[in-house]
Amino acid sequence: MLLFGLGIAVVGLGLALSIALHELGHLVPAKLFGVRVTQYMIGFGPTLLSRTRGETEYGLKAIPLGGYIRMIGMYPPHKGEPEGTIREDSTGLLQQITELSDEAKAYESAQYGPEDAHRTFVALSVPKKLVVMLGGPAMNLLISVVLMLVLVSGIGLPAITPTVQSVSECVVPADAPADVSCVGRPPAPALAAGIRPGDTLREIDGHRIQRWQDVTTAVREAGDRAVDVVVERDGEELELQATMVVDDRPVLDEDGAAVHDAAGDLVTEQVGFLGVAGTPDLEPQSPAAVPEMAWTAFTGTGRLVLTLPVRLWEVGQAAFGSAERDPDGPLGVVGVSRLAGEVASAEQPGFELREKTGTMVSMLASLNMALFVFNLVPLLPLDGGHVAGALLEGARRSLARLRGRPDPGPVDMSRMLPVTNAVALVLLVMTVLLLYADIVKPITLFP
């Protein structure tokens, strides 16, 4: 139970830091561009603690489900109405939007005086608005990539290493079952050469061995010749000789996986055979593997976001019915915390501290990639909504210049408040649904 709680604490702290750095990605460029930032808050709801530094209040709130910074002048200033204007009563949608917009702009305008009009967010140029609003998601992307680098080049990825896990007793067909009898079959070259489990292969037929792929290449190219094999045993290198045999072995793809034909049958070829199996372990890789990993995570998260309504419907069917949760489906904070606890407290063979640490780092990298992608959705109140507004503003101004017309001014995002409120309600419902599903029908890593 202690380890379970420790896992939750580690991921919880990592998520809190990710949120804090996301908001820092907004805060720093906003202050650099001269915008007055009145609040920097982690969480929502009642304030637990806060401290004011300069003109900004920094604080922690009770509900740790996000964060925000508050900049003055998010909407164009409310100019009021000319004296004597009579507004007709109306229940029409446009009239309601106008009233809601006017109220929001009036509230915003009341938060600062004329002396700070040039320090509002709305007064920024389009490029500066984009930098401020993309700063948060960009920070999450940076965190995700850095964590992937730590995972790939520091901790390592699952791989087969040249340390011998087992030695075949005889030469058996490539598609033979594990319990096939060796009666009447020739001994495997590795067994006859004296190679033992625990030996580390260092050289085969003059080829230096760094990775398991080097073993596969050297063995397959050796044919049926007698070759020198250098192994490391108990800290010493021993030179052995193995008389190879040619046998039907699986054709391997670029990733080292066996190839099957359209009918599902194993595709084989005549190549050299030694008869050893490597040991699965975490093996550090080149940093060059990170871009591909990041792209895979980005596209996978993007597909999840694009299909989110369908995925949430499936979550609802599982939570309120007999369907099973999709292990690759969306998770809430409770679900992520539960998985972190399982990872920390797991007692699976071969799943030790290094593997647990790698899994935790991978989870935090995935969470930050999810924050990056989700915040790019072009809907308010998400960052992508403000980005879309800035791009629209830039397009309007460019079009006005081309036509020789006056500057149309900033886009009035207050007109989108009904949509903002609707999206916020959807996000709240989604959060509650995932919270409920993570409790009554949780996703687990270990059966």
VOGU-3710 file (C-alpha; in Angstrom, 3 decimals, decimal comma):
1> mllfglgiav> 0,000/0,000/0,000  2,914/2,329/0,745  4,367/1,789/-2,740  0,914/2,234/-4,278  0,589/5,618/-2,578  4,147/6,536/-3,572  3,327/5,879/-7,229  0,262/8,108/-7,025  2,327/10,839/-5,344  5,056/10,700/-7,999
11> vglglalsia> 2,663/10,997/-10,936  0,561/13,578/-9,085  3,642/15,704/-8,475  4,741/15,246/-12,082  1,329/16,311/-13,351  1,264/19,339/-11,039  4,708/20,399/-12,271  3,578/19,929/-15,868  0,584/22,200/-15,277  2,759/24,757/-13,484
21> lhelghlvpa> 5,258/24,796/-16,360  2,415/25,017/-18,889  1,166/28,191/-17,217  4,746/29,436/-16,968  4,909/29,062/-20,739  2,093/31,626/-20,933  3,344/33,825/-18,099  6,919/34,466/-19,249  6,179/35,733/-22,781  3,179/37,735/-21,516
31> klfgvrvtqy> 5,390/39,581/-19,036  8,163/39,975/-21,624  5,668/41,639/-23,954  4,546/44,001/-21,181  1,108/42,493/-20,509  -0,060/42,978/-16,933  -0,636/39,542/-15,429  -2,676/39,738/-12,245  -2,820/36,028/-11,313  -0,829/32,837/-11,792
41> migfgptlls> -2,822/29,967/-10,296  -2,416/26,207/-10,170  -5,805/24,538/-9,796  -9,335/25,898/-9,606  -11,826/26,732/-6,870  -11,005/28,157/-3,444  -7,471/29,479/-2,944  -5,405/27,415/-0,495  -2,393/29,700/-0,389  -1,101/32,646/-2,376
51> rtrgeteygl> 1,521/35,341/-2,327  1,748/38,538/-4,348  5,005/39,427/-6,029  4,998/42,740/-7,860  1,697/43,020/-9,696  1,024/39,257/-9,864  -0,619/36,985/-7,302  0,865/33,473/-7,337  -1,236/30,778/-5,722  -2,460/27,215/-5,305
61> kaiplggyir> -6,146/26,347/-5,450  -8,139/23,442/-4,035  -9,068/21,518/-7,208  -5,855/20,338/-8,935  -7,377/19,838/-12,399  -5,548/22,553/-14,304  -4,380/26,109/-13,913  -4,518/29,545/-15,455  -2,969/32,985/-15,669  -5,171/36,080/-15,703
71> migmypphkg> -4,126/38,840/-18,095  -5,920/42,162/-18,250  -7,843/43,081/-21,373  -8,610/39,702/-22,940  -11,509/41,383/-24,797  -11,653/44,749/-26,600  -12,608/47,511/-24,148  -16,293/48,162/-23,517  -17,089/51,535/-25,030  -20,592/51,849/-23,585
81> epegtireds> -23,558/53,190/-25,545  -24,285/56,715/-26,743  -26,477/58,697/-24,411  -30,151/58,299/-25,265  -29,790/54,891/-26,894  -32,840/52,736/-26,295  -32,272/48,967/-26,462  -35,391/47,011/-27,318  -36,226/44,020/-25,161  -35,525/40,799/-27,024
91> tgllqqitel> -35,081/37,147/-26,286  -33,362/36,490/-29,588  -30,084/34,588/-29,608  -28,104/37,474/-31,141  -29,452/39,893/-28,548  -28,491/37,514/-25,720  -24,989/37,098/-27,154  -24,613/40,871/-27,410  -25,699/41,390/-23,814  -23,371/38,640/-22,577
101> sdeakayesa> -20,511/40,131/-24,594  -21,178/43,646/-23,294  -21,255/42,437/-19,698  -17,968/40,574/-20,113  -16,257/43,544/-21,752  -17,581/45,926/-19,129  -16,214/43,678/-16,373  -12,851/43,408/-18,137  -12,625/47,154/-18,701  -13,317/47,813/-15,019
111> qygpedahrt> -10,207/45,834/-14,024  -7,734/48,443/-15,298  -7,481/52,146/-16,048  -6,596/54,079/-19,208  -2,933/54,116/-18,188  -2,768/50,325/-18,649  -4,659/50,146/-21,949  -1,393/49,498/-23,807  -0,604/46,585/-21,441  -3,664/44,521/-22,290
121> fvalsvpkkl> -3,587/41,192/-24,108  -5,897/42,530/-26,789  -3,399/45,325/-27,553  -0,686/42,816/-28,535  0,184/42,231/-32,160  -0,972/38,954/-33,697  2,494/37,299/-33,567  2,860/38,186/-29,877  -0,614/36,820/-29,111  0,348/33,558/-30,801
131> vvmlggpamn> 3,578/33,333/-28,793  1,723/33,902/-25,504  -1,054/31,395/-26,220  1,198/28,738/-27,764  3,751/29,086/-24,957  1,789/26,755/-22,654  1,296/23,857/-25,101  4,877/24,296/-26,362  6,103/23,825/-22,796  4,197/20,534/-22,521
141> llisvvlmlv> 5,689/19,381/-25,835  9,174/20,253/-24,574  8,584/18,362/-21,310  7,323/15,335/-23,237  10,342/15,291/-25,563  12,814/15,718/-22,669  11,178/12,837/-20,770  11,348/10,696/-23,918  15,054/11,500/-24,190  15,561/10,422/-20,566
151> lvsgiglpai> 13,624/7,231/-21,274  15,370/6,378/-24,559  18,979/7,267/-23,794  19,039/7,099/-20,010  16,755/4,316/-18,820  16,499/2,398/-22,079  13,812/0,736/-24,152  12,774/-2,940/-24,048  15,182/-4,926/-26,193  16,870/-8,305/-26,498
161> tptvqsvsec> 20,463/-8,116/-25,246  23,443/-10,331/-26,241  23,447/-11,963/-22,797  22,360/-15,586/-23,316  19,107/-16,431/-21,563  18,815/-20,003/-22,817  20,592/-22,477/-25,092  18,680/-24,845/-27,398  19,365/-28,529/-26,834  18,927/-29,442/-30,486
171> vvpadapadv> 18,118/-28,112/-33,931  14,329/-27,887/-34,237  12,021/-26,479/-36,950  11,320/-22,752/-36,767  7,601/-23,324/-36,154  8,021/-26,224/-33,713  6,218/-26,051/-30,329  8,248/-25,231/-27,233  8,014/-28,801/-25,867  9,220/-30,545/-29,041
181> scvgrppapa> 11,342/-33,637/-28,388  15,062/-33,630/-29,248  15,153/-37,393/-29,785  16,888/-38,097/-33,082  17,782/-34,449/-33,696  21,329/-33,038/-33,888  22,525/-30,949/-30,937  22,399/-27,188/-31,332  25,757/-25,633/-32,313  25,763/-23,393/-29,215
191> laagirpgdt> 25,304/-26,363/-26,860  28,037/-28,342/-28,612  30,377/-25,321/-28,428  29,942/-24,969/-24,659  27,964/-21,722/-24,602  26,011/-21,413/-21,343  23,074/-19,308/-20,100  24,494/-16,130/-18,558  27,304/-15,813/-21,093  27,484/-12,524/-22,940
201> lreidghriq> 28,262/-12,827/-26,640  31,104/-10,472/-27,553  32,221/-11,648/-30,987  30,963/-14,096/-33,641  33,027/-14,979/-36,708  35,049/-11,763/-36,331  31,956/-9,533/-35,943  31,927/-7,464/-32,755  28,624/-7,794/-30,912  26,944/-4,677/-29,523
211> rwqdvttavr> 23,246/-5,518/-29,875  21,181/-8,623/-30,456  20,737/-7,622/-34,072  24,516/-8,081/-34,474  24,126/-11,665/-33,246  21,328/-12,384/-35,722  23,276/-10,908/-38,643  26,532/-12,717/-37,848  24,871/-16,097/-37,271  22,713/-15,972/-40,414
221> eagdravdvv> 25,665/-14,991/-42,582  27,910/-17,752/-41,186  26,155/-20,526/-43,105  27,376/-23,986/-42,054  30,999/-23,045/-41,302  32,939/-23,501/-38,081  33,259/-20,015/-36,547  34,986/-18,536/-33,531  32,663/-17,279/-30,792  33,973/-15,050/-27,994
231> verdgeelel> 31,848/-14,936/-24,830  32,256/-13,117/-21,539  31,793/-15,384/-18,540  32,382/-14,355/-14,929  34,272/-11,262/-16,067  36,614/-13,156/-18,410  36,496/-13,556/-22,178  36,552/-17,119/-23,509  37,096/-18,123/-27,132  34,926/-21,042/-28,244
241> qatmvvddrp> 34,268/-22,609/-31,625  30,820/-23,414/-32,957  30,105/-25,495/-36,028  27,096/-23,803/-37,518  24,256/-25,524/-39,345  21,958/-24,185/-42,055  18,282/-24,482/-41,239  14,895/-22,995/-42,032  14,602/-19,907/-39,833  11,977/-17,112/-39,812
251> vldedgaavh> 12,399/-14,168/-42,174  12,726/-11,028/-40,047  11,452/-7,524/-40,803  13,276/-4,251/-40,052  12,183/-4,414/-36,405  13,412/-7,981/-35,966  9,909/-9,488/-35,870  9,083/-12,721/-37,702  7,289/-12,240/-41,033  4,020/-14,066/-41,809
261> daagdlvteq> 2,342/-14,447/-45,168  -1,238/-13,512/-46,059  -2,479/-16,852/-44,710  -0,761/-16,247/-41,380  1,947/-18,870/-41,946  5,538/-18,226/-40,888  7,839/-17,219/-43,760  11,232/-18,965/-43,518  14,595/-18,958/-45,273  17,726/-21,133/-45,243
271> vgflgvagtp> 20,281/-19,391/-43,008  22,850/-20,167/-40,330  21,623/-21,365/-36,915  23,406/-21,179/-33,535  20,696/-21,982/-30,993  20,782/-19,219/-28,355  18,128/-16,863/-27,044  19,009/-13,388/-25,798  17,869/-11,843/-22,517  15,076/-9,220/-22,554
281> dlepqspaav> 16,205/-6,038/-20,830  16,100/-2,245/-21,074  18,773/-1,057/-23,481  19,730/2,636/-23,962  19,183/3,829/-27,528  20,482/6,727/-29,586  18,748/10,112/-29,065  17,994/9,909/-32,792  15,096/7,602/-31,872  13,300/10,389/-29,971
291> pemawtaftg> 11,810/12,313/-32,955  10,106/9,195/-34,304  8,820/8,328/-30,833  7,502/11,863/-30,344  5,782/11,818/-33,743  4,175/8,450/-32,975  2,919/9,785/-29,638  1,639/12,980/-31,275  -0,278/11,204/-34,056  -1,672/8,608/-31,655
301> tgrlvltlpv> -2,879/11,298/-29,254  -4,281/13,270/-32,187  -6,343/10,274/-33,301  -7,635/9,862/-29,747  -8,682/13,527/-29,592  -10,366/13,390/-33,021  -12,365/10,330/-31,987  -12,980/11,551/-28,428  -16,808/11,673/-28,678  -16,884/8,021/-29,784
311> rlwevgqaaf> -14,341/7,042/-27,116  -16,349/8,775/-24,397  -19,508/6,995/-25,565  -17,633/3,697/-25,202  -16,457/4,739/-21,734  -20,073/5,463/-20,799  -21,192/2,043/-22,073  -18,502/0,415/-19,957  -19,221/2,505/-16,859  -22,999/2,043/-16,935
321> gsaerdpdgp> -23,171/-1,323/-18,665  -21,368/-4,625/-19,049  -18,888/-3,587/-21,751  -15,172/-3,637/-20,986  -13,000/-0,509/-20,901  -10,678/-0,018/-23,851  -7,144/-0,111/-22,371  -6,087/2,449/-25,001  -9,054/4,743/-24,326  -9,169/8,036/-22,399
331> lgvvgvsrla> -8,360/8,156/-18,693  -9,150/10,665/-15,976  -6,934/11,817/-13,139  -8,118/8,950/-10,926  -7,384/6,396/-13,645  -3,875/7,711/-14,240  -3,202/7,785/-10,492  -4,434/4,213/-10,112  -2,142/2,983/-12,904  0,783/4,808/-11,289
341> gevasaeqpg> 0,036/3,069/-8,000  -0,093/-0,310/-9,758  3,260/0,323/-11,423  4,960/1,297/-8,153  3,560/-1,644/-6,165  3,830/-4,325/-8,889  5,671/-7,522/-7,982  6,006/-8,986/-11,459  9,108/-10,996/-12,446  11,494/-8,805/-14,412
351> felrektgtm> 9,596/-5,636/-13,492  12,003/-4,061/-11,047  12,903/-0,478/-10,090  14,417/0,379/-13,477  11,390/-0,913/-15,383  9,022/0,856/-12,984  10,911/4,119/-13,361  10,794/3,813/-17,143  7,053/3,191/-17,062  6,479/6,237/-14,828
361> vsmlaslnma> 8,574/8,442/-17,113  6,666/7,118/-20,129  3,338/7,906/-18,441  4,378/11,490/-17,702  5,660/11,918/-21,262  2,309/10,688/-22,597  0,379/12,998/-20,250  2,344/16,014/-21,446  1,839/15,052/-25,078  -1,893/14,793/-24,343
371> lfvfnlvpll> -1,872/18,267/-22,760  -0,038/19,624/-25,811  -2,436/18,140/-28,356  -5,649/18,763/-26,416  -4,820/22,425/-25,831  -4,411/22,945/-29,575  -8,097/22,176/-30,194  -9,419/25,454/-31,695  -12,215/25,956/-29,182  -12,433/28,333/-26,241
381> pldgghvaga> -11,614/28,150/-23,364  -8,678/26,040/-24,619  -5,491/27,732/-25,799  -6,287/26,680/-29,351  -9,408/28,855/-29,271  -7,327/31,952/-28,572  -4,845/30,881/-31,254  -7,697/30,575/-33,758  -8,914/34,060/-32,761  -5,443/35,556/-33,286
391> llegarrsla> -5,088/33,873/-36,689  -8,523/35,200/-37,711  -7,495/38,660/-36,558  -4,322/38,467/-38,622  -6,259/37,301/-41,690  -8,801/40,149/-41,339  -6,101/42,766/-41,011  -4,156/41,404/-43,999  -7,304/41,365/-46,116  -8,133/44,950/-45,074
401> rlrgrpdpgp> -4,653/46,122/-46,070  -4,929/44,420/-49,463  -8,255/46,153/-50,057  -6,996/49,505/-48,801  -9,503/49,562/-45,963  -9,034/50,728/-42,341  -7,688/48,326/-39,741  -10,725/46,329/-38,477  -9,104/46,005/-35,034  -8,878/42,916/-32,837
411> vdmsrmlpvt> -11,356/40,069/-33,044  -13,951/40,370/-30,280  -13,649/36,944/-28,634  -16,344/37,894/-26,120  -18,845/37,065/-28,880  -17,769/33,435/-28,431  -18,738/33,301/-24,755  -21,800/31,074/-25,351  -19,567/28,575/-27,155  -16,957/28,925/-24,413
421> navalvllvm> -19,529/28,134/-21,744  -20,858/25,177/-23,746  -17,356/23,733/-24,213  -16,599/24,259/-20,515  -19,777/22,347/-19,640  -18,792/19,499/-21,984  -15,336/19,353/-20,374  -16,928/19,208/-16,939  -19,242/16,353/-17,991  -16,276/14,530/-19,531
431> tvlllyadiv> -14,276/14,925/-16,316  -17,134/13,573/-14,191  -17,721/10,641/-16,573  -14,054/9,619/-16,551  -13,926/10,023/-12,772  -16,898/7,689/-12,363  -15,603/5,178/-14,929  -12,144/5,112/-13,344  -13,767/4,161/-10,032  -16,376/1,596/-11,088
441> kpitlfp> -14,641/0,116/-14,177  -10,928/0,932/-13,879  -8,261/0,079/-16,431  -5,541/-2,097/-14,913  -2,051/-2,991/-16,073  -1,821/-6,326/-14,308  -4,737/-8,797/-14,151
//
